[in-house]
Amino acid sequence: MDSERPDWSPLLSAVREIQRRPKPPRQLQRVVVRPKVQVEQARLVAERVVVQRGDLDAIRAERARHGVHLAAALHDALSASATPLTSAPAASPAAGGPSFDPKQIEAIMGRSGTLLNPRVFQVGVPRAETITEGGEELPPAMGVGMPFNFQDLGDGKAAITGDFVLIASEVNPVARALRANGIEVTALHNHALGDEPRLFYMHFWAHDDALKLARGLRAALDLTNSRK
């Protein structure tokens, strides 16, 4: 009977040999699954980009809401100060213009102007260079233009006021030119914290013959980097 029993020794030896073999190193196991990890990481990166874009949209929306709040606050403040909230339509010479000739003012200043009402004529002059605040370009209408206002006093005379928008090297020459022409400097200050170039606002006041004052303003204006 024993001679008829199968010999299992070769099979057992083979099983023991397999059992003795070392398992694959853990480093090799990580190599096998690493492509999946990379795919997962790429998906997470894509999701993060989407989140960041969503954050930017939220920031833009918040800025828009903030702008609305600012506008409402300014409206309330202006209403409390009894400031007119509507502008009068521009007057025409036919409606009764000033006693001085606006065309002569334009010729002296070298720029065109606007009759704001029958008694006030304004010449607006922007600077020639680009003005930025916090990296954003500011157009002249955002407070970086130079308004020169002539209010009629009768008999060809005018009271003038407004402000020059200057860089540092222009401040003293412009102040000297104004004083030399009988125009008083009433204020010098900054309007912003991060404007580029750094700007200084020089306010002025005088009353005299309108054409004489225009020549004084032009003498000072020629010392600035203003747009022709």
ROVO-579373 format. One record per residue (C-alpha): x, z, y. Coordinates in steps of 0.001 Angstrom, whole numbers. Last residue first. Layout:
BEGIN
> px_pz_py
> X_Z_Y
...
***
This chain:
BEGIN
> px_pz_py
> -1098_-25233_119894
> -1042_-22330_117451
> 722_-19267_118766
> 4271_-18141_118071
> 4377_-16143_121294
> 6310_-16495_124560
> 4057_-19340_125744
> 1142_-16905_125647
> 2764_-14739_128318
> 3070_-17612_130810
> -404_-18803_129796
> -1896_-15403_130552
> -339_-15457_134045
> -1608_-18998_134668
> -5089_-17942_133594
> -4921_-15014_136008
> -4170_-17357_138920
> -7013_-19645_137835
> -9496_-16767_137729
> -8552_-15319_141136
> -8246_-11596_140602
> -9259_-8927_138124
> -6886_-7557_135484
> -6853_-6039_132009
> -4673_-6222_128920
> -4584_-5236_125256
> -1453_-5650_123124
> -1975_-5704_119378
> 1170_-5398_117260
> 1549_-7225_113956
> 3876_-6764_110982
> 4301_-10170_109346
> 2727_-9457_106946
> 32_-6836_107292
> 249_-3713_105132
> -949_-867_107331
> -3390_-2610_109666
> -4624_-2572_113269
> -1426_-1680_115073
> -1153_-468_118666
> -405_-1344_122281
> -2873_-516_125028
> -3701_-1137_128700
> -1070_-3684_129752
> -1955_-4588_133354
> -1932_-8180_134587
> -343_-8770_137993
> 1676_-11809_136953
> 4991_-10004_136503
> 3121_-7348_134534
> 1920_-9949_132030
> 5330_-11584_131661
> 7048_-8219_131132
> 4542_-7205_128451
> 4992_-10578_126711
> 8788_-10241_126671
> 8565_-6640_125387
> 6170_-7291_122504
> 7482_-10639_121235
> 10275_-9314_118997
> 7858_-6976_117228
> 5309_-9601_116218
> 2349_-10106_118501
> -1420_-10431_118608
> -2339_-10517_122299
> -5519_-8790_123305
> -8589_-9264_125460
> -9522_-8625_129069
> -9998_-10610_132247
> -12058_-9923_135332
> -12737_-13086_137266
> -12674_-14573_140752
> -13853_-18025_141779
> -16158_-16664_144492
> -18121_-14620_141933
> -17014_-11921_139526
> -17143_-14128_136430
> -15920_-12575_133215
> -12889_-14293_131669
> -12091_-13336_128064
> -8885_-14167_126214
> -9255_-13679_122449
> -6117_-13696_120265
> -6804_-14064_116541
> -5871_-11532_113856
> -9215_-9744_113668
> -10709_-11339_110575
> -11792_-14403_112585
> -8153_-15515_112749
> -8063_-15978_108956
> -6429_-13266_106856
> -4594_-14343_103694
> -4601_-11772_100901
> -1308_-10305_99639
> -2170_-6780_100762
> -2825_-8102_104269
> -1634_-11618_105054
> -1101_-13641_108229
> -83_-17298_107949
> 1985_-18480_110904
> 736_-20273_114007
> -1141_-17390_115615
> -4722_-18037_116615
> -5899_-18644_120209
> -9437_-18036_121449
> -10424_-18915_125017
> -13539_-17135_126235
> -15848_-17678_129217
> -18237_-14947_130322
> -20816_-15230_133138
> -23395_-17752_131940
> -22961_-16600_128331
> -20314_-17119_125660
> -18919_-20225_127369
> -16392_-21353_124799
> -12769_-22406_125215
> -10384_-25267_124570
> -6656_-24725_124638
> -3814_-25575_127024
> -4341_-22332_128941
> -4121_-24127_132294
> -6305_-27060_131245
> -8808_-24768_129549
> -9108_-22628_132686
> -9596_-25775_134755
> -12378_-26868_132438
> -13982_-23431_132748
> -14379_-23960_136529
> -14762_-20675_138395
> -18109_-19563_139827
> -19479_-19072_136348
> -22171_-21295_134840
> -25895_-21585_135473
> -28047_-22837_132622
> -26721_-26374_133209
> -23213_-25147_132380
> -24454_-24380_128872
> -24760_-20890_127427
> -23856_-19967_123881
> -26755_-18227_122184
> -26851_-14438_122554
> -25510_-12632_119553
> -27689_-10335_117479
> -26988_-6743_116454
> -26893_-5366_120000
> -24904_-2088_119957
> -27198_901_120434
> -24476_3203_119068
> -26686_4453_116236
> -27491_863_115257
> -23798_5_115161
> -23110_2955_112852
> -26019_2107_110552
> -24961_-1545_110335
> -21376_-527_109625
> -22545_1696_106770
> -24713_-1092_105326
> -21819_-3568_105500
> -19499_-1078_103810
> -22022_-468_101030
> -22400_-4226_100485
> -18628_-4613_100344
> -18412_-1810_97787
> -20973_-3592_95623
> -18874_-6763_95751
> -15724_-4779_94977
> -17469_-3151_92025
> -18491_-6569_90689
> -14923_-7801_90972
> -13633_-4677_89216
> -16212_-5109_86450
> -15161_-8704_85972
> -11557_-7565_85807
> -12454_-4931_83204
> -14228_-7561_81127
> -11098_-9659_81218
> -9132_-6641_80030
> -11606_-6073_77219
> -11356_-9710_76148
> -7568_-9493_76218
> -7757_-6337_74104
> -9953_-8124_71559
> -7392_-10915_71286
> -4622_-8365_70790
> -6673_-6679_68070
> -7200_-9999_66309
> -3476_-10775_66504
> -2693_-7356_65047
> -5069_-7959_62172
> -3484_-11325_61432
> -64_-9755_61534
> -1157_-7028_59135
> -2527_-9639_56759
> 785_-11508_56864
> 2538_-8201_56097
> 756_-7626_52786
> 3453_-9074_50502
> 6300_-7857_52678
> 4901_-4357_52517
> 4954_-4486_48714
> 8550_-5676_48805
> 9485_-2654_50918
> 7700_-406_48465
> 10046_-1595_45697
> 8343_-3201_42719
> 8002_-694_39863
> 11005_-125_37639
> 10897_-1367_33981
> 10780_1475_31445
> 7114_914_30694
> 7761_-2758_29941
> 10542_-1801_27520
> 8318_794_25853
> 5659_-1870_25325
> 8212_-4283_23789
> 9507_-1601_21446
> 5983_-780_20369
> 5378_-4452_19590
> 8584_-4780_17582
> 7834_-1521_15700
> 4344_-2407_14663
> 5298_-3516_11118
> 2082_-4258_9365
> 1082_-2108_6340
> 1263_-4013_2999
> 4445_-2328_1764
> 2788_972_2361
> 0_0_0
***
